[in-house]
Amino acid sequence: PDWEEKEKEILKNLNNKKVVAGLHTFALRAEEDKITVGFRGYVLKNLITARELRKLATGLSVFGISKSNLEKVDLLIPPVTEQKRIEQILSIIDIKFDIKECKKQKLEQIKKGLMDCLLTGKKRVKVTG
């Protein structure tokens, strides 16, 4: 699978609720004083990290990574204060991207509706020449 295109969902603040994951899902845990939950999600979506994970993945159609192979991945982790700031900035970018994507989808719907009206003759365009 394309690691970069995976969902942006991460597990956090579960309040002792049980979670059921798919067969090919793993949860990574780290000491909270070393890496924040939100930053961890961005690290796993990072292109460089994704390439490293792909190199260690096994399988033909469904890829998997063993725990021993996962332990071979070296990650450069900045101090927690820097992680929090990076997470804030990337979260703002994600929100702005989602807003723009929503606006784009709405404009595409308007365009489709307008094209339908124009091509079926429901609306006429005044031609000057």
N, CA and C atoms as an extended XYZ file, in Angstrom:
387
Properties=species:S:1:pos:R:3:atomname:S:1:resname:S:1:resid:I:1 pbc="F F F"
N         0.826       -1.207        0.000 N   PRO     1
C         0.000        0.000        0.000 CA  PRO     1
C         0.861        1.257        0.000 C   PRO     1
N         0.302        2.363       -0.440 N   ASP     2
C         0.998        3.640       -0.363 CA  ASP     2
C         0.919        4.147        1.055 C   ASP     2
N         2.023        4.165        1.744 N   TRP     3
C         2.047        4.583        3.149 CA  TRP     3
C         1.631        6.039        3.283 C   TRP     3
N         1.988        6.875        2.285 N   GLU     4
C         1.675        8.307        2.372 CA  GLU     4
C         0.177        8.566        2.292 C   GLU     4
N        -0.563        7.663        1.651 N   GLU     5
C        -1.980        7.896        1.432 CA  GLU     5
C        -2.858        7.302        2.531 C   GLU     5
N        -2.247        6.733        3.563 N   LYS     6
C        -3.025        6.138        4.637 CA  LYS     6
C        -3.824        7.212        5.372 C   LYS     6
N        -4.851        6.773        6.024 N   GLU     7
C        -5.691        7.679        6.799 CA  GLU     7
C        -4.853        8.478        7.791 C   GLU     7
N        -5.328        9.632        8.178 N   LYS     8
C        -4.630       10.478        9.132 CA  LYS     8
C        -5.030       10.153       10.557 C   LYS     8
N        -5.728        9.059       10.742 N   GLU     9
C        -6.236        8.698       12.059 CA  GLU     9
C        -5.127        8.097       12.919 C   GLU     9
N        -5.088        8.493       14.159 N   ILE    10
C        -4.203        7.873       15.139 CA  ILE    10
C        -5.011        7.605       16.388 C   ILE    10
N        -4.573        6.607       17.139 N   LEU    11
C        -5.266        6.268       18.377 CA  LEU    11
C        -4.746        7.147       19.502 C   LEU    11
N        -5.642        7.857       20.151 N   LYS    12
C        -5.245        8.636       21.320 CA  LYS    12
C        -6.472        8.935       22.160 C   LYS    12
N        -6.254        9.142       23.444 N   ASN    13
C        -7.321        9.481       24.388 CA  ASN    13
C        -8.481        8.490       24.324 C   ASN    13
N        -8.177        7.217       24.459 N   LEU    14
C        -9.202        6.188       24.354 CA  LEU    14
C        -9.991        5.994       25.647 C   LEU    14
N        -9.527        6.559       26.759 N   ASN    15
C       -10.215        6.461       28.048 CA  ASN    15
C       -10.569        5.020       28.409 C   ASN    15
N        -9.600        4.129       28.297 N   ASN    16
C        -9.735        2.713       28.656 CA  ASN    16
C       -10.762        1.951       27.826 C   ASN    16
N       -11.150        2.468       26.670 N   LYS    17
C       -12.066        1.747       25.793 CA  LYS    17
C       -11.273        0.709       25.009 C   LYS    17
N       -11.929       -0.425       24.697 N   LYS    18
C       -11.275       -1.454       23.909 CA  LYS    18
C       -11.307       -1.056       22.439 C   LYS    18
N       -10.253       -1.427       21.720 N   VAL    19
C       -10.135       -1.109       20.312 CA  VAL    19
C        -9.903       -2.402       19.537 C   VAL    19
N       -10.619       -2.566       18.450 N   VAL    20
C       -10.419       -3.716       17.576 CA  VAL    20
C        -9.788       -3.203       16.300 C   VAL    20
N        -8.659       -3.812       15.915 N   ALA    21
C        -7.955       -3.390       14.712 CA  ALA    21
C        -7.971       -4.516       13.693 C   ALA    21
N        -7.723       -4.169       12.460 N   GLY    22
C        -7.657       -5.161       11.394 CA  GLY    22
C        -6.434       -6.041       11.547 C   GLY    22
N        -6.378       -7.078       10.756 N   LEU    23
C        -5.303       -8.053       10.819 CA  LEU    23
C        -3.933       -7.420       10.581 C   LEU    23
N        -3.875       -6.417        9.720 N   HIS    24
C        -2.601       -5.824        9.343 CA  HIS    24
C        -2.376       -4.470       10.005 C   HIS    24
N        -2.883       -4.316       11.206 N   THR    25
C        -2.763       -3.058       11.928 CA  THR    25
C        -1.873       -3.261       13.138 C   THR    25
N        -1.033       -2.284       13.401 N   PHE    26
C        -0.222       -2.344       14.605 CA  PHE    26
C        -0.284       -0.995       15.298 C   PHE    26
N        -0.137       -1.031       16.592 N   ALA    27
C        -0.104        0.207       17.368 CA  ALA    27
C         1.298        0.374       17.918 C   ALA    27
N         1.876        1.524       17.691 N   LEU    28
C         3.202        1.809       18.222 CA  LEU    28
C         3.061        2.575       19.522 C   LEU    28
N         3.838        2.174       20.467 N   ARG    29
C         3.833        2.872       21.749 CA  ARG    29
C         5.234        3.383       22.027 C   ARG    29
N         5.298        4.537       22.610 N   ALA    30
C         6.581        5.113       22.998 CA  ALA    30
C         6.399        5.794       24.339 C   ALA    30
N         7.488        6.008       24.992 N   GLU    31
C         7.417        6.734       26.258 CA  GLU    31
C         6.982        8.168       25.960 C   GLU    31
N         5.900        8.598       26.626 N   GLU    32
C         5.317        9.913       26.327 CA  GLU    32
C         6.288       11.064       26.576 C   GLU    32
N         7.306       10.851       27.400 N   ASP    33
C         8.251       11.929       27.636 CA  ASP    33
C         9.288       12.032       26.516 C   ASP    33
N         9.252       11.095       25.553 N   LYS    34
C        10.196       11.121       24.446 CA  LYS    34
C         9.551       11.543       23.127 C   LYS    34
N         8.293       11.172       22.907 N   ILE    35
C         7.603       11.529       21.666 CA  ILE    35
C         6.114       11.705       21.951 C   ILE    35
N         5.557       12.790       21.465 N   THR    36
C         4.139       13.054       21.700 CA  THR    36
C         3.288       12.238       20.725 C   THR    36
N         2.052       11.994       21.100 N   VAL    37
C         1.155       11.175       20.283 CA  VAL    37
C         0.940       11.799       18.907 C   VAL    37
N         0.640       13.081       18.864 N   GLY    38
C         0.387       13.741       17.585 CA  GLY    38
C         1.605       13.764       16.682 C   GLY    38
N         2.761       14.017       17.250 N   PHE    39
C         3.995       14.042       16.459 CA  PHE    39
C         4.283       12.660       15.886 C   PHE    39
N         4.005       11.630       16.665 N   ARG    40
C         4.209       10.251       16.216 CA  ARG    40
C         3.418        9.987       14.925 C   ARG    40
N         2.188       10.481       14.887 N   GLY    41
C         1.371       10.308       13.685 CA  GLY    41
C         2.000       10.958       12.468 C   GLY    41
N         2.560       12.161       12.639 N   TYR    42
C         3.199       12.842       11.518 CA  TYR    42
C         4.487       12.135       11.098 C   TYR    42
N         5.228       11.596       12.053 N   VAL    43
C         6.462       10.878       11.733 CA  VAL    43
C         6.149        9.674       10.855 C   VAL    43
N         5.089        8.948       11.197 N   LEU    44
C         4.746        7.743       10.440 CA  LEU    44
C         4.244        8.070        9.037 C   LEU    44
N         3.738        9.279        8.821 N   LYS    45
C         3.272        9.687        7.494 CA  LYS    45
C         4.382       10.333        6.672 C   LYS    45
N         5.522       10.571        7.287 N   ASN    46
C         6.638       11.228        6.626 CA  ASN    46
C         7.159       10.372        5.477 C   ASN    46
N         7.497       10.993        4.366 N   LEU    47
C         7.954       10.293        3.175 CA  LEU    47
C         9.212        9.463        3.436 C   LEU    47
N        10.150       10.010        4.172 N   ILE    48
C        11.398        9.292        4.460 CA  ILE    48
C        11.115        8.067        5.323 C   ILE    48
N        10.287        8.236        6.340 N   THR    49
C         9.914        7.107        7.195 CA  THR    49
C         9.178        6.059        6.384 C   THR    49
N         8.277        6.495        5.505 N   ALA    50
C         7.510        5.563        4.672 CA  ALA    50
C         8.440        4.737        3.787 C   ALA    50
N         9.457        5.376        3.215 N   ARG    51
C        10.424        4.639        2.382 CA  ARG    51
C        11.167        3.585        3.196 C   ARG    51
N        11.579        3.960        4.403 N   GLU    52
C        12.284        3.014        5.262 CA  GLU    52
C        11.392        1.825        5.614 C   GLU    52
N        10.129        2.100        5.909 N   LEU    53
C         9.195        1.024        6.245 CA  LEU    53
C         8.960        0.116        5.037 C   LEU    53
N         8.884        0.711        3.841 N   ARG    54
C         8.674       -0.072        2.623 CA  ARG    54
C         9.830       -1.037        2.374 C   ARG    54
N        11.056       -0.580        2.672 N   LYS    55
C        12.232       -1.430        2.475 CA  LYS    55
C        12.161       -2.683        3.351 C   LYS    55
N        11.563       -2.560        4.525 N   LEU    56
C        11.512       -3.671        5.476 CA  LEU    56
C        10.247       -4.508        5.355 C   LEU    56
N         9.302       -4.040        4.563 N   ALA    57
C         8.017       -4.731        4.440 CA  ALA    57
C         8.183       -6.035        3.665 C   ALA    57
N         7.365       -7.013        4.023 N   THR    58
C         7.354       -8.296        3.325 CA  THR    58
C         5.952       -8.551        2.797 C   THR    58
N         5.843       -9.419        1.802 N   GLY    59
C         4.547       -9.768        1.240 CA  GLY    59
C         4.436       -9.321       -0.200 C   GLY    59
N         3.517       -9.941       -0.927 N   LEU    60
C         3.332       -9.617       -2.343 CA  LEU    60
C         2.203       -8.633       -2.582 C   LEU    60
N         1.027       -8.903       -2.039 N   SER    61
C        -0.103       -7.998       -2.263 CA  SER    61
C        -0.463       -7.226       -1.001 C   SER    61
N        -0.278       -7.839        0.145 N   VAL    62
C        -0.485       -7.165        1.431 CA  VAL    62
C         0.856       -7.150        2.135 C   VAL    62
N         1.321       -5.957        2.468 N   PHE    63
C         2.626       -5.827        3.097 CA  PHE    63
C         2.516       -5.886        4.613 C   PHE    63
N         3.545       -6.430        5.220 N   GLY    64
C         3.600       -6.482        6.673 CA  GLY    64
C         5.018       -6.220        7.139 C   GLY    64
N         5.140       -5.778        8.369 N   ILE    65
C         6.453       -5.525        8.965 CA  ILE    65
C         6.479       -6.215       10.314 C   ILE    65
N         7.472       -7.041       10.514 N   SER    66
C         7.595       -7.736       11.790 CA  SER    66
C         8.101       -6.773       12.856 C   SER    66
N         7.879       -7.137       14.095 N   LYS    67
C         8.333       -6.301       15.205 CA  LYS    67
C         9.857       -6.146       15.169 C   LYS    67
N        10.556       -7.236       14.852 N   SER    68
C        12.025       -7.167       14.809 CA  SER    68
C        12.496       -6.236       13.691 C   SER    68
N        11.819       -6.257       12.540 N   ASN    69
C        12.182       -5.335       11.464 CA  ASN    69
C        11.823       -3.903       11.815 C   ASN    69
N        10.713       -3.729       12.493 N   LEU    70
C        10.290       -2.386       12.892 CA  LEU    70
C        11.301       -1.757       13.846 C   LEU    70
N        11.893       -2.582       14.679 N   GLU    71
C        12.895       -2.080       15.622 CA  GLU    71
C        14.162       -1.595       14.925 C   GLU    71
N        14.357       -1.970       13.666 N   LYS    72
C        15.534       -1.560       12.903 CA  LYS    72
C        15.417       -0.145       12.347 C   LYS    72
N        14.216        0.423       12.365 N   VAL    73
C        13.996        1.760       11.808 CA  VAL    73
C        14.504        2.803       12.797 C   VAL    73
N        15.435        3.619       12.333 N   ASP    74
C        15.961        4.708       13.150 CA  ASP    74
C        15.191        5.979       12.845 C   ASP    74
N        14.702        6.631       13.879 N   LEU    75
C        13.977        7.887       13.721 CA  LEU    75
C        14.710        8.989       14.471 C   LEU    75
N        14.862       10.117       13.817 N   LEU    76
C        15.434       11.280       14.487 CA  LEU    76
C        14.278       12.041       15.137 C   LEU    76
N        14.286       12.106       16.442 N   ILE    77
C        13.185       12.716       17.186 CA  ILE    77
C        13.689       13.972       17.898 C   ILE    77
N        13.094       15.115       17.583 N   PRO    78
C        13.501       16.354       18.273 CA  PRO    78
C        12.963       16.379       19.704 C   PRO    78
N        13.396       17.345       20.514 N   PRO    79
C        12.873       17.467       21.884 CA  PRO    79
C        11.354       17.661       21.871 C   PRO    79
N        10.702       17.266       22.968 N   VAL    80
C         9.235       17.314       23.064 CA  VAL    80
C         8.688       18.711       22.794 C   VAL    80
N         9.352       19.744       23.291 N   THR    81
C         8.844       21.109       23.054 CA  THR    81
C         8.811       21.425       21.560 C   THR    81
N         9.829       20.983       20.839 N   GLU    82
C         9.870       21.209       19.390 CA  GLU    82
C         8.817       20.348       18.683 C   GLU    82
N         8.627       19.113       19.165 N   GLN    83
C         7.604       18.237       18.596 CA  GLN    83
C         6.231       18.884       18.684 C   GLN    83
N         5.927       19.459       19.847 N   LYS    84
C         4.614       20.088       20.044 CA  LYS    84
C         4.426       21.252       19.085 C   LYS    84
N         5.457       22.036       18.875 N   ARG    85
C         5.363       23.182       17.959 CA  ARG    85
C         5.186       22.702       16.520 C   ARG    85
N         5.942       21.678       16.130 N   ILE    86
C         5.811       21.105       14.787 CA  ILE    86
C         4.397       20.571       14.587 C   ILE    86
N         3.898       19.870       15.597 N   GLU    87
C         2.536       19.317       15.527 CA  GLU    87
C         1.495       20.422       15.366 C   GLU    87
N         1.659       21.520       16.098 N   GLN    88
C         0.722       22.650       15.983 CA  GLN    88
C         0.716       23.203       14.554 C   GLN    88
N         1.900       23.414       14.011 N   ILE    89
C         2.012       23.985       12.664 CA  ILE    89
C         1.400       23.040       11.629 C   ILE    89
N         1.739       21.754       11.714 N   LEU    90
C         1.211       20.788       10.740 CA  LEU    90
C        -0.296       20.610       10.891 C   LEU    90
N        -0.811       20.705       12.112 N   SER    91
C        -2.265       20.609       12.323 CA  SER    91
C        -2.988       21.772       11.663 C   SER    91
N        -2.425       22.964       11.783 N   ILE    92
C        -3.014       24.147       11.139 CA  ILE    92
C        -3.022       23.968        9.625 C   ILE    92
N        -1.922       23.463        9.080 N   ILE    93
C        -1.843       23.217        7.633 CA  ILE    93
C        -2.889       22.180        7.223 C   ILE    93
N        -3.031       21.099        8.009 N   ASP    94
C        -4.036       20.072        7.712 CA  ASP    94
C        -5.445       20.662        7.685 C   ASP    94
N        -5.756       21.517        8.653 N   ILE    95
C        -7.084       22.141        8.723 CA  ILE    95
C        -7.306       23.025        7.498 C   ILE    95
N        -6.307       23.834        7.155 N   LYS    96
C        -6.434       24.707        5.984 CA  LYS    96
C        -6.600       23.882        4.710 C   LYS    96
N        -5.857       22.792        4.603 N   PHE    97
C        -5.973       21.921        3.439 CA  PHE    97
C        -7.376       21.332        3.360 C   PHE    97
N        -7.918       20.860        4.486 N   ASP    98
C        -9.265       20.281        4.509 CA  ASP    98
C       -10.315       21.302        4.092 C   ASP    98
N       -10.167       22.542        4.551 N   ILE    99
C       -11.105       23.612        4.187 CA  ILE    99
C       -11.042       23.868        2.678 C   ILE    99
N        -9.825       23.965        2.139 N   LYS   100
C        -9.669       24.203        0.696 CA  LYS   100
C       -10.224       23.035       -0.111 C   LYS   100
N       -10.002       21.813        0.358 N   GLU   101
C       -10.514       20.634       -0.339 CA  GLU   101
C       -12.043       20.644       -0.353 C   GLU   101
N       -12.653       21.036        0.754 N   CYS   102
C       -14.112       21.120        0.837 CA  CYS   102
C       -14.637       22.174       -0.134 C   CYS   102
N       -14.004       23.334       -0.183 N   LYS   103
C       -14.401       24.392       -1.117 CA  LYS   103
C       -14.261       23.914       -2.554 C   LYS   103
N       -13.168       23.201       -2.850 N   LYS   104
C       -12.947       22.682       -4.197 CA  LYS   104
C       -14.074       21.731       -4.593 C   LYS   104
N       -14.457       20.826       -3.694 N   GLN   105
C       -15.524       19.868       -3.981 CA  GLN   105
C       -16.854       20.588       -4.240 C   GLN   105
N       -17.143       21.632       -3.456 N   LYS   106
C       -18.371       22.394       -3.652 CA  LYS   106
C       -18.365       23.093       -5.013 C   LYS   106
N       -17.225       23.683       -5.385 N   LEU   107
C       -17.123       24.344       -6.685 CA  LEU   107
C       -17.265       23.350       -7.837 C   LEU   107
N       -16.712       22.144       -7.661 N   GLU   108
C       -16.856       21.111       -8.688 CA  GLU   108
C       -18.319       20.702       -8.849 C   GLU   108
N       -19.055       20.642       -7.749 N   GLN   109
C       -20.484       20.321       -7.815 CA  GLN   109
C       -21.257       21.415       -8.540 C   GLN   109
N       -20.936       22.676       -8.232 N   ILE   110
C       -21.587       23.804       -8.907 CA  ILE   110
C       -21.283       23.766      -10.399 C   ILE   110
N       -20.019       23.518      -10.748 N   LYS   111
C       -19.627       23.443      -12.152 CA  LYS   111
C       -20.391       22.321      -12.863 C   LYS   111
N       -20.480       21.172      -12.238 N   LYS   112
C       -21.185       20.033      -12.834 CA  LYS   112
C       -22.660       20.384      -13.075 C   LYS   112
N       -23.274       21.012      -12.100 N   GLY   113
C       -24.670       21.417      -12.257 CA  GLY   113
C       -24.851       22.439      -13.361 C   GLY   113
N       -23.954       23.398      -13.428 N   LEU   114
C       -24.021       24.427      -14.466 CA  LEU   114
C       -23.790       23.829      -15.852 C   LEU   114
N       -22.812       22.916      -15.952 N   MET   115
C       -22.550       22.248      -17.227 CA  MET   115
C       -23.779       21.467      -17.686 C   MET   115
N       -24.443       20.810      -16.752 N   ASP   116
C       -25.649       20.052      -17.072 CA  ASP   116
C       -26.728       20.979      -17.620 C   ASP   116
N       -26.906       22.117      -16.948 N   CYS   117
C       -27.918       23.085      -17.415 CA  CYS   117
C       -27.578       23.644      -18.788 C   CYS   117
N       -26.306       23.925      -19.030 N   LEU   118
C       -25.891       24.499      -20.316 CA  LEU   118
C       -25.975       23.469      -21.440 C   LEU   118
N       -25.543       22.258      -21.177 N   LEU   119
C       -25.503       21.242      -22.227 CA  LEU   119
C       -26.886       20.680      -22.567 C   LEU   119
N       -27.807       20.743      -21.634 N   THR   120
C       -29.168       20.273      -21.923 CA  THR   120
C       -30.050       21.375      -22.463 C   THR   120
N       -29.546       22.601      -22.477 N   GLY   121
C       -30.316       23.711      -23.017 CA  GLY   121
C       -31.244       24.360      -21.989 C   GLY   121
N       -31.201       23.945      -20.756 N   LYS   122
C       -32.020       24.569      -19.723 CA  LYS   122
C       -31.605       26.021      -19.516 C   LYS   122
N       -30.330       26.286      -19.716 N   LYS   123
C       -29.808       27.645      -19.640 CA  LYS   123
C       -29.222       27.989      -21.006 C   LYS   123
N       -29.409       29.214      -21.418 N   ARG   124
C       -28.872       29.679      -22.679 CA  ARG   124
C       -27.814       30.741      -22.429 C   ARG   124
N       -26.818       30.753      -23.281 N   VAL   125
C       -25.763       31.740      -23.194 CA  VAL   125
C       -25.935       32.698      -24.371 C   VAL   125
N       -25.911       33.977      -24.070 N   LYS   126
C       -26.042       34.983      -25.137 CA  LYS   126
C       -24.707       35.102      -25.855 C   LYS   126
N       -24.720       34.834      -27.142 N   VAL   127
C       -23.503       34.875      -27.950 CA  VAL   127
C       -23.419       36.217      -28.643 C   VAL   127
N       -22.297       36.902      -28.432 N   THR   128
C       -22.086       38.198      -29.118 CA  THR   128
C       -20.920       38.035      -30.073 C   THR   128
N       -20.945       38.714      -31.133 N   GLY   129
C       -19.856       38.483      -32.055 CA  GLY   129
C       -19.759       39.506      -33.060 C   GLY   129
